């Protein structure tokens, strides 16, 4: 698990897994808006097939 503090407002989240000397394997991007005092939990799911993209989804919000 990784925690990142971001200011309130819209943010772009991008996850990339390095693989075989390349930085574009299993890329996933997601736009999320964080409210003042809010915590947003995201989950990244890696692909099960080589060449596909990963997936990011919101799993929880508090605050």
Buried (B, 14 or more C-beta within 10 A) or exposed (E): EEEEEEEEEEBEBEBBBEEEEEEEBBBBEBEBEBEEEEEBEBEBEBBEEEEEBBBBEEEEEEE
